[in-house]
Each structure stands twice: as C-alpha cells, then as structure tokens.
Amino acid sequence: MDRLTNTIRPYAWGSTTAIPALLGVEPTGEPQAEMWMGAHPGAPSRLDRGAGGTTLSAVIAADPEGELGSAAVAKFGPALPFLLKILAAGAPLSLQVHPDLAQARAGFEDEERRGVPIDAGHRNYKDANHKPELICALTPFDGLCGFRPPREAADLLEGLGVDSLKPYVDLLRAHPEEAALREVLTAVLTADREEMARTVAETAAAAERLGGPYAPYAGLVHDYPGDPGVIAAMLLNHVRLQPGEAMFLGAGIPHAYLDGLGVELMANSDNVLRCGLTPKHVDVPELLKVVVFEPSAPGVLRPEGGAEEVYETPIDEFRLSRFVLAPGGAPHTLPDAAPQILLCTAGAPKAGELTLAPGESVFVPAGEKVELSGSGTVFRATLVL
C-alpha cells in the first residue's frame, strides 16, 4: 500500500478555497480545480517505495499483473482503468459531452492519421477511450445534466420574454423530440456571434430579474458573456446534489458542473467535446455526432448497502463506494481481488497502519489485504471484475 502525492490542476473555473479547506492548508489565491489520483499520463500520482519517488503509472507499467492483478489486465489491459478526482467548481465548467468507446476509438485514430498534434487546441480526442463519470457531492453541488423535454424547454425560454428566443421556442414545439433538440442546439451553436451575444445579454438580464427556475442560468453570462452555451444550457435539467448524493453521466449526455466540491470517478480518459461555456475549441459537426438527442431526467444516486455504501453504475471500469466509520466501530477488511485507491474526506481513519487526513489517499495493489479502522469518511475507488 502506497501513500500518494497528487497533482492539483489550476483550471480557471476552480474554487480558490474548497480544496485548501479540505486539505487544511492556506489558500494560495489561485484557482484549484481538480486533484487527480491515479495513473493518467496527464498528471499521474507519485509514490515512494524506498528507491526514490516515481509515478504510479511507471510502477504499473513495470509490473501490470503484480499491481493490477491478472484478471484486471485480462479485462482492461495493462493500465489502471479509472481516474479518481476531487473536483472543486468555483465557476461553471464547460458544457460538454463524452464519446462512447467506438466513437472515441474512431475519432482518435482519425486524428492520429491526420497528424493532429495531441496537444493541439482543436484536437477532440486525446485518447482512444470513453469517459463515463460519476460525481458524488461533498458539499451542496449544482450541475446541469441531460435534455429537458422539448416542450418544457420551450416553456422555460418563452417565459423569459426575449423576442430573439422565439424561433427556438417554435422549433421546440413544432418537431418530434429528437429532431427538435438537434435543430435547436445546432441553431444556437451556429448562430451569428454578434446576434447571439445580444440574445445572451437579454436572456441573462431576464433570468436575473425573474429568478426562480431561471436562477441557475442567470450567473452563466458573468463568466461567459456572449457565449451561446448560456442558451444551450437552458435546454438542460438543473440538478442540486446534497452531500453524499451522486450523479452518473454516460456517453452523449450533455452536462456541466456549476458550483460545489465533489469526489469524481471516471474511466481513464480525457476525451471532451464542448458545447459552450468555454473559450476553448467547439467542433460543432463532431459534437453533433456524439450528443444523444433524447430527454433524460438526471438520476440522483444514493449509496446502497451496509458498512460499504456503493454507488451503483453500469460501468465495469470503475466502482465507487463509501465508508462512514464511527468511533469505536469494528474494522472492515476490504476485498483484495482488484486494485483500489482509498481517499479520506473527513476524520482521521486508518488504512492498515497508515493514518489518513482529509484529502490524503493511498493506492492498494491487487492481492494486498487492507483493513479500515478508526473514525472518518473514506471513499473507495476500484473496478468490477
């Protein structure tokens, strides 16, 4: 078992205070958006087994079966198939979707064949993997997830009283659901930017004045003035997670995180196609191939089970569970068939002989037994064999 040293990513949308508060350190004044735990090449965790520091990715590459277990390697290949994060949104993230596995492989191969540099700003596919993800709230957490039914979206837009939104309202009411959502999203993202900037400004002013169901969308324009994603966001459901609640995001589902601190677990990928709320590249034709144009209610997940509370998802690459350890409670021996990362978010629990503080994590190789004891909250990230 290895205590991990993890990289904090300073994306502009990150909170300046949430991660420092969790770690019990002074804020730097700079945004701290995500802390990555895993073996993703973009920011692999570091560890020290007595021969000097190295990365978790290097340790796994040197002995995949020893670290991951033969069953995991046979099922997922010689790499850790998940990435665990602490995510701290102080401003809205980009409105985005993720490809399914076939789309990711095809897109990655196409960009490789065309010689698009992996770090190019207009590159869509950074790897050949899909990116389903699960976000579990540590604080009240606001997000957008999945399309509203078109008639509900039409009512919301019409209620703003903005004349330039009327063509979108009419489209949403005139066509079958899939066609309506596709046509409106396409129209919003391809509209003249100057005209759209005026529409966004009028929409934001009306949303701020009206409040109520418009409140989650009113602040978007302050971070992204003139961005068509402000209008696209209103096609989506707003969801507020309470601490301990979670939300699963599958391929093709448009979503954005708005505010809050959470534990995020995903397949080991960085493939994102953006719809808006971003200064980054938006590839509308490629995006429209990936988006699933169906209304879908955001399903709020609550953990199920006894001592180990599991957040059930349809994905084998990752499995998230939580232990809330009470003082004086019995210790819990964890299954050891698969590799796992344990993350403390409260208290001072022990993983084996290691005492963990909030924000600290350990990597446990397959085949190594570990016992959780003490008091506090521990999230367990592993995979399904």
Helices and strands as residue ranges (DSSP letters): E 2-3, E 7-9, H 18-23, E 34-37, E 46-48, E 53-55, H 56-62, H 64-68, H 70-76, E 82-89, E 95-97, H 101-113, E 133-137, E 141-147, H 150-158, G 163-165, H 166-174, H 177-190, H 193-210, G 212-214, H 215-218, H 220-223, H 229-233, E 236-241, E 246-249, E 255-267, E 273-276, H 284-290, E 300-301, E 308-311, E 319-325, E 332-333, E 340-347, E 350-351, E 354-355, E 361-364, E 371-373, E 376-382
